[in-house]
Amino acid sequence: MSDVDDPELMHFPGRANHLEIMEEHVNRAAYLTRALWVMAHSEELDTQDQRNRDALRAVADAAADHASAARYLFYRRNEG
């Protein structure tokens, strides 16, 4: 195992036990990062509202989860 396919480097290391197919993780990461970009660039987003800050964090958290799962699967598949 190399550094890039070490489950401990995933956003949520326990995710290695609950992986989906790589395509699903890639698609979700793409959609979530697009949503994050739209939210972050919205002039109407009130960042003083704790609910909005929590929503941004939740989207970023989910995007990181799926992106790191896709990366893990990619390197595990290509090194094995």
N, CA, C and O atoms as CSV, one atom per row, in Angstrom:
chain,resi,resn,atom,element,x,y,z
A,1,MET,N,N,0.856,-1.171,0.000
A,1,MET,CA,C,0.000,0.000,0.000
A,1,MET,C,C,0.906,1.239,0.000
A,1,MET,O,O,1.861,1.321,0.773
A,2,SER,N,N,0.597,2.187,-0.866
A,2,SER,CA,C,1.346,3.440,-0.902
A,2,SER,C,C,0.603,4.498,-0.093
A,2,SER,O,O,-0.476,4.246,0.444
A,3,ASP,N,N,1.187,5.661,-0.017
A,3,ASP,CA,C,0.535,6.752,0.718
A,3,ASP,C,C,-0.800,7.140,0.111
A,3,ASP,O,O,-1.721,7.503,0.841
A,4,VAL,N,N,-0.928,7.073,-1.217
A,4,VAL,CA,C,-2.150,7.555,-1.863
A,4,VAL,C,C,-3.329,6.611,-1.719
A,4,VAL,O,O,-4.472,7.036,-1.887
A,5,ASP,N,N,-3.090,5.351,-1.414
A,5,ASP,CA,C,-4.226,4.445,-1.230
A,5,ASP,C,C,-4.366,3.981,0.220
A,5,ASP,O,O,-4.927,2.919,0.490
A,6,ASP,N,N,-3.856,4.778,1.133
A,6,ASP,CA,C,-3.985,4.495,2.560
A,6,ASP,C,C,-5.335,5.033,3.043
A,6,ASP,O,O,-5.573,6.239,2.969
A,7,PRO,N,N,-6.225,4.159,3.538
A,7,PRO,CA,C,-7.535,4.632,3.977
A,7,PRO,C,C,-7.460,5.677,5.089
A,7,PRO,O,O,-8.396,6.458,5.260
A,8,GLU,N,N,-6.368,5.703,5.844
A,8,GLU,CA,C,-6.232,6.697,6.912
A,8,GLU,C,C,-6.113,8.117,6.362
A,8,GLU,O,O,-6.304,9.085,7.099
A,9,LEU,N,N,-5.798,8.246,5.076
A,9,LEU,CA,C,-5.682,9.566,4.467
A,9,LEU,C,C,-7.001,10.056,3.883
A,9,LEU,O,O,-7.074,11.164,3.350
A,10,MET,N,N,-8.043,9.233,3.982
A,10,MET,CA,C,-9.352,9.643,3.485
A,10,MET,C,C,-9.949,10.675,4.436
A,10,MET,O,O,-9.569,10.749,5.604
A,11,HIS,N,N,-10.879,11.464,3.930
A,11,HIS,CA,C,-11.542,12.471,4.765
A,11,HIS,C,C,-12.172,11.794,5.985
A,11,HIS,O,O,-12.030,12.278,7.109
A,12,PHE,N,N,-12.860,10.686,5.764
A,12,PHE,CA,C,-13.380,9.833,6.834
A,12,PHE,C,C,-12.768,8.448,6.631
A,12,PHE,O,O,-13.250,7.691,5.788
A,13,PRO,N,N,-11.714,8.094,7.381
A,13,PRO,CA,C,-11.043,6.814,7.164
A,13,PRO,C,C,-11.978,5.607,7.192
A,13,PRO,O,O,-11.732,4.634,6.479
A,14,GLY,N,N,-13.030,5.642,7.987
A,14,GLY,CA,C,-13.978,4.534,8.040
A,14,GLY,C,C,-14.744,4.337,6.748
A,14,GLY,O,O,-15.372,3.298,6.547
A,15,ARG,N,N,-14.697,5.328,5.871
A,15,ARG,CA,C,-15.393,5.250,4.585
A,15,ARG,C,C,-14.880,4.064,3.762
A,15,ARG,O,O,-15.612,3.532,2.928
A,16,ALA,N,N,-13.641,3.651,3.985
A,16,ALA,CA,C,-13.067,2.540,3.223
A,16,ALA,C,C,-13.905,1.268,3.363
A,16,ALA,O,O,-13.851,0.391,2.501
A,17,ASN,N,N,-14.672,1.168,4.438
A,17,ASN,CA,C,-15.532,-0.002,4.645
A,17,ASN,C,C,-16.912,0.161,4.021
A,17,ASN,O,O,-17.715,-0.771,4.042
A,18,HIS,N,N,-17.195,1.336,3.466
A,18,HIS,CA,C,-18.526,1.621,2.911
A,18,HIS,C,C,-18.411,2.368,1.587
A,18,HIS,O,O,-19.037,3.410,1.397
A,19,LEU,N,N,-17.616,1.836,0.688
A,19,LEU,CA,C,-17.387,2.504,-0.587
A,19,LEU,C,C,-18.479,2.186,-1.594
A,19,LEU,O,O,-19.077,1.111,-1.575
A,20,GLU,N,N,-18.719,3.139,-2.463
A,20,GLU,CA,C,-19.600,2.938,-3.599
A,20,GLU,C,C,-18.693,2.789,-4.819
A,20,GLU,O,O,-17.471,2.772,-4.676
A,21,ILE,N,N,-19.267,2.683,-6.003
A,21,ILE,CA,C,-18.410,2.613,-7.183
A,21,ILE,C,C,-17.756,3.980,-7.395
A,21,ILE,O,O,-18.306,5.008,-6.999
A,22,MET,N,N,-16.582,3.981,-8.021
A,22,MET,CA,C,-15.840,5.218,-8.202
A,22,MET,C,C,-16.664,6.270,-8.938
A,22,MET,O,O,-16.626,7.447,-8.581
A,23,GLU,N,N,-17.403,5.857,-9.954
A,23,GLU,CA,C,-18.204,6.808,-10.730
A,23,GLU,C,C,-19.180,7.572,-9.829
A,23,GLU,O,O,-19.380,8.773,-10.010
A,24,GLU,N,N,-19.780,6.886,-8.873
A,24,GLU,CA,C,-20.724,7.537,-7.963
A,24,GLU,C,C,-20.022,8.584,-7.097
A,24,GLU,O,O,-20.537,9.687,-6.911
A,25,HIS,N,N,-18.853,8.240,-6.571
A,25,HIS,CA,C,-18.105,9.195,-5.752
A,25,HIS,C,C,-17.650,10.399,-6.587
A,25,HIS,O,O,-17.723,11.537,-6.123
A,26,VAL,N,N,-17.187,10.152,-7.802
A,26,VAL,CA,C,-16.744,11.248,-8.669
A,26,VAL,C,C,-17.907,12.175,-8.994
A,26,VAL,O,O,-17.775,13.395,-8.902
A,27,ASN,N,N,-19.042,11.601,-9.373
A,27,ASN,CA,C,-20.206,12.422,-9.713
A,27,ASN,C,C,-20.696,13.233,-8.518
A,27,ASN,O,O,-20.996,14.420,-8.649
A,28,ARG,N,N,-20.776,12.599,-7.364
A,28,ARG,CA,C,-21.238,13.337,-6.178
A,28,ARG,C,C,-20.268,14.450,-5.805
A,28,ARG,O,O,-20.689,15.552,-5.454
A,29,ALA,N,N,-18.978,14.167,-5.880
A,29,ALA,CA,C,-17.988,15.207,-5.580
A,29,ALA,C,C,-18.120,16.369,-6.559
A,29,ALA,O,O,-18.020,17.530,-6.162
A,30,ALA,N,N,-18.343,16.063,-7.826
A,30,ALA,CA,C,-18.504,17.122,-8.832
A,30,ALA,C,C,-19.739,17.964,-8.550
A,30,ALA,O,O,-19.673,19.193,-8.590
A,31,TYR,N,N,-20.853,17.322,-8.267
A,31,TYR,CA,C,-22.090,18.063,-7.982
A,31,TYR,C,C,-21.973,18.883,-6.700
A,31,TYR,O,O,-22.412,20.031,-6.645
A,32,LEU,N,N,-21.384,18.288,-5.683
A,32,LEU,CA,C,-21.253,18.988,-4.405
A,32,LEU,C,C,-20.299,20.175,-4.496
A,32,LEU,O,O,-20.559,21.228,-3.914
A,33,THR,N,N,-19.198,20.009,-5.223
A,33,THR,CA,C,-18.279,21.137,-5.350
A,33,THR,C,C,-18.892,22.243,-6.196
A,33,THR,O,O,-18.618,23.420,-5.961
A,34,ARG,N,N,-19.711,21.888,-7.171
A,34,ARG,CA,C,-20.431,22.913,-7.940
A,34,ARG,C,C,-21.394,23.673,-7.018
A,34,ARG,O,O,-21.467,24.901,-7.069
A,35,ALA,N,N,-22.123,22.945,-6.185
A,35,ALA,CA,C,-23.039,23.593,-5.241
A,35,ALA,C,C,-22.269,24.492,-4.279
A,35,ALA,O,O,-22.715,25.596,-3.965
A,36,LEU,N,N,-21.128,24.026,-3.817
A,36,LEU,CA,C,-20.304,24.823,-2.912
A,36,LEU,C,C,-19.834,26.100,-3.602
A,36,LEU,O,O,-19.859,27.177,-3.006
A,37,TRP,N,N,-19.410,25.981,-4.847
A,37,TRP,CA,C,-18.963,27.147,-5.604
A,37,TRP,C,C,-20.101,28.154,-5.754
A,37,TRP,O,O,-19.907,29.351,-5.540
A,38,VAL,N,N,-21.284,27.669,-6.121
A,38,VAL,CA,C,-22.447,28.550,-6.286
A,38,VAL,C,C,-22.772,29.246,-4.965
A,38,VAL,O,O,-23.014,30.452,-4.935
A,39,MET,N,N,-22.777,28.480,-3.878
A,39,MET,CA,C,-23.086,29.061,-2.570
A,39,MET,C,C,-22.044,30.109,-2.171
A,39,MET,O,O,-22.392,31.192,-1.701
A,40,ALA,N,N,-20.788,29.783,-2.359
A,40,ALA,CA,C,-19.709,30.675,-1.933
A,40,ALA,C,C,-19.664,31.961,-2.748
A,40,ALA,O,O,-19.211,32.993,-2.252
A,41,HIS,N,N,-20.126,31.910,-3.983
A,41,HIS,CA,C,-20.097,33.086,-4.849
A,41,HIS,C,C,-21.432,33.818,-4.914
A,41,HIS,O,O,-21.580,34.764,-5.687
A,42,SER,N,N,-22.379,33.402,-4.131
A,42,SER,CA,C,-23.685,34.054,-4.120
A,42,SER,C,C,-23.614,35.352,-3.322
A,42,SER,O,O,-23.194,35.364,-2.165
A,43,GLU,N,N,-24.026,36.427,-3.951
A,43,GLU,CA,C,-24.048,37.712,-3.248
A,43,GLU,C,C,-25.149,37.747,-2.191
A,43,GLU,O,O,-25.130,38.591,-1.295
A,44,GLU,N,N,-26.093,36.841,-2.298
A,44,GLU,CA,C,-27.218,36.822,-1.366
A,44,GLU,C,C,-26.969,35.948,-0.136
A,44,GLU,O,O,-27.793,35.920,0.778
A,45,LEU,N,N,-25.852,35.244,-0.106
A,45,LEU,CA,C,-25.564,34.363,1.025
A,45,LEU,C,C,-25.205,35.190,2.258
A,45,LEU,O,O,-24.224,35.933,2.254
A,46,ASP,N,N,-25.985,35.056,3.278
A,46,ASP,CA,C,-25.754,35.771,4.537
A,46,ASP,C,C,-24.850,34.922,5.421
A,46,ASP,O,O,-25.310,33.985,6.074
A,47,THR,N,N,-23.575,35.249,5.439
A,47,THR,CA,C,-22.634,34.457,6.233
A,47,THR,C,C,-22.700,34.793,7.723
A,47,THR,O,O,-22.016,34.165,8.532
A,48,GLN,N,N,-23.507,35.766,8.081
A,48,GLN,CA,C,-23.717,36.061,9.498
A,48,GLN,C,C,-24.688,35.057,10.121
A,48,GLN,O,O,-24.729,34.890,11.340
A,49,ASP,N,N,-25.456,34.402,9.276
A,49,ASP,CA,C,-26.442,33.412,9.727
A,49,ASP,C,C,-25.727,32.072,9.943
A,49,ASP,O,O,-25.186,31.490,9.003
A,50,GLN,N,N,-25.733,31.600,11.167
A,50,GLN,CA,C,-25.045,30.356,11.509
A,50,GLN,C,C,-25.531,29.187,10.663
A,50,GLN,O,O,-24.741,28.311,10.313
A,51,ARG,N,N,-26.811,29.160,10.329
A,51,ARG,CA,C,-27.348,28.067,9.509
A,51,ARG,C,C,-26.678,28.028,8.145
A,51,ARG,O,O,-26.419,26.946,7.617
A,52,ASN,N,N,-26.396,29.180,7.569
A,52,ASN,CA,C,-25.730,29.234,6.272
A,52,ASN,C,C,-24.283,28.773,6.374
A,52,ASN,O,O,-23.794,28.057,5.500
A,53,ARG,N,N,-23.600,29.178,7.431
A,53,ARG,CA,C,-22.223,28.712,7.632
A,53,ARG,C,C,-22.199,27.203,7.839
A,53,ARG,O,O,-21.321,26.518,7.314
A,54,ASP,N,N,-23.154,26.683,8.599
A,54,ASP,CA,C,-23.239,25.235,8.803
A,54,ASP,C,C,-23.523,24.513,7.490
A,54,ASP,O,O,-22.977,23.439,7.237
A,55,ALA,N,N,-24.376,25.104,6.657
A,55,ALA,CA,C,-24.696,24.498,5.360
A,55,ALA,C,C,-23.461,24.454,4.465
A,55,ALA,O,O,-23.212,23.446,3.803
A,56,LEU,N,N,-22.690,25.531,4.440
A,56,LEU,CA,C,-21.452,25.549,3.652
A,56,LEU,C,C,-20.485,24.473,4.132
A,56,LEU,O,O,-19.880,23.763,3.329
A,57,ARG,N,N,-20.348,24.364,5.445
A,57,ARG,CA,C,-19.460,23.335,6.003
A,57,ARG,C,C,-19.937,21.931,5.647
A,57,ARG,O,O,-19.127,21.061,5.329
A,58,ALA,N,N,-21.241,21.709,5.700
A,58,ALA,CA,C,-21.789,20.382,5.394
A,58,ALA,C,C,-21.543,20.009,3.938
A,58,ALA,O,O,-21.199,18.866,3.636
A,59,VAL,N,N,-21.717,20.967,3.039
A,59,VAL,CA,C,-21.471,20.690,1.618
A,59,VAL,C,C,-19.982,20.424,1.390
A,59,VAL,O,O,-19.623,19.489,0.674
A,60,ALA,N,N,-19.120,21.235,1.991
A,60,ALA,CA,C,-17.678,21.030,1.849
A,60,ALA,C,C,-17.254,19.686,2.436
A,60,ALA,O,O,-16.409,18.996,1.865
A,61,ASP,N,N,-17.830,19.320,3.561
A,61,ASP,CA,C,-17.533,18.049,4.219
A,61,ASP,C,C,-17.923,16.868,3.329
A,61,ASP,O,O,-17.147,15.926,3.163
A,62,ALA,N,N,-19.118,16.922,2.763
A,62,ALA,CA,C,-19.585,15.840,1.887
A,62,ALA,C,C,-18.747,15.768,0.616
A,62,ALA,O,O,-18.433,14.677,0.140
A,63,ALA,N,N,-18.382,16.924,0.065
A,63,ALA,CA,C,-17.551,16.943,-1.144
A,63,ALA,C,C,-16.189,16.315,-0.860
A,63,ALA,O,O,-15.693,15.519,-1.657
A,64,ALA,N,N,-15.587,16.667,0.268
A,64,ALA,CA,C,-14.293,16.098,0.639
A,64,ALA,C,C,-14.399,14.592,0.852
A,64,ALA,O,O,-13.495,13.848,0.470
A,65,ASP,N,N,-15.478,14.144,1.450
A,65,ASP,CA,C,-15.705,12.719,1.670
A,65,ASP,C,C,-15.723,11.972,0.341
A,65,ASP,O,O,-15.012,10.981,0.177
A,66,HIS,N,N,-16.525,12.437,-0.599
A,66,HIS,CA,C,-16.644,11.731,-1.875
A,66,HIS,C,C,-15.383,11.874,-2.731
A,66,HIS,O,O,-14.996,10.930,-3.421
A,67,ALA,N,N,-14.744,13.037,-2.693
A,67,ALA,CA,C,-13.515,13.212,-3.463
A,67,ALA,C,C,-12.409,12.301,-2.936
A,67,ALA,O,O,-11.688,11.684,-3.721
A,68,SER,N,N,-12.270,12.211,-1.622
A,68,SER,CA,C,-11.219,11.351,-1.073
A,68,SER,C,C,-11.542,9.876,-1.287
A,68,SER,O,O,-10.629,9.069,-1.464
A,69,ALA,N,N,-12.811,9.512,-1.275
A,69,ALA,CA,C,-13.188,8.122,-1.566
A,69,ALA,C,C,-12.871,7.777,-3.017
A,69,ALA,O,O,-12.374,6.687,-3.299
A,70,ALA,N,N,-13.153,8.692,-3.936
A,70,ALA,CA,C,-12.845,8.457,-5.352
A,70,ALA,C,C,-11.339,8.339,-5.554
A,70,ALA,O,O,-10.875,7.482,-6.307
A,71,ARG,N,N,-10.583,9.192,-4.887
A,71,ARG,CA,C,-9.118,9.144,-5.000
A,71,ARG,C,C,-8.587,7.815,-4.468
A,71,ARG,O,O,-7.733,7.182,-5.089
A,72,TYR,N,N,-9.099,7.407,-3.329
A,72,TYR,CA,C,-8.701,6.127,-2.732
A,72,TYR,C,C,-8.980,4.976,-3.697
A,72,TYR,O,O,-8.114,4.134,-3.932
A,73,LEU,N,N,-10.193,4.944,-4.256
A,73,LEU,CA,C,-10.554,3.881,-5.195
A,73,LEU,C,C,-9.689,3.918,-6.444
A,73,LEU,O,O,-9.262,2.872,-6.933
A,74,PHE,N,N,-9.428,5.094,-6.959
A,74,PHE,CA,C,-8.614,5.239,-8.162
A,74,PHE,C,C,-7.229,4.648,-7.953
A,74,PHE,O,O,-6.772,3.837,-8.758
A,75,TYR,N,N,-6.562,5.047,-6.883
A,75,TYR,CA,C,-5.204,4.566,-6.648
A,75,TYR,C,C,-5.176,3.107,-6.224
A,75,TYR,O,O,-4.246,2.382,-6.577
A,76,ARG,N,N,-6.163,2.670,-5.487
A,76,ARG,CA,C,-6.215,1.256,-5.094
A,76,ARG,C,C,-6.379,0.379,-6.330
A,76,ARG,O,O,-5.745,-0.670,-6.445
A,77,ARG,N,N,-7.229,0.810,-7.245
A,77,ARG,CA,C,-7.467,0.050,-8.473
A,77,ARG,C,C,-6.236,0.050,-9.371
A,77,ARG,O,O,-5.915,-0.973,-9.976
A,78,ASN,N,N,-5.550,1.169,-9.465
A,78,ASN,CA,C,-4.418,1.289,-10.378
A,78,ASN,C,C,-3.117,0.746,-9.818
A,78,ASN,O,O,-2.146,0.586,-10.558
A,79,GLU,N,N,-3.080,0.461,-8.529
A,79,GLU,CA,C,-1.867,-0.110,-7.953
A,79,GLU,C,C,-2.007,-1.597,-7.666
A,79,GLU,O,O,-1.019,-2.294,-7.436
A,80,GLY,N,N,-3.247,-2.072,-7.683
A,80,GLY,CA,C,-3.483,-3.470,-7.342
A,80,GLY,C,C,-3.513,-4.284,-8.536
A,80,GLY,O,O,-3.702,-5.497,-8.452
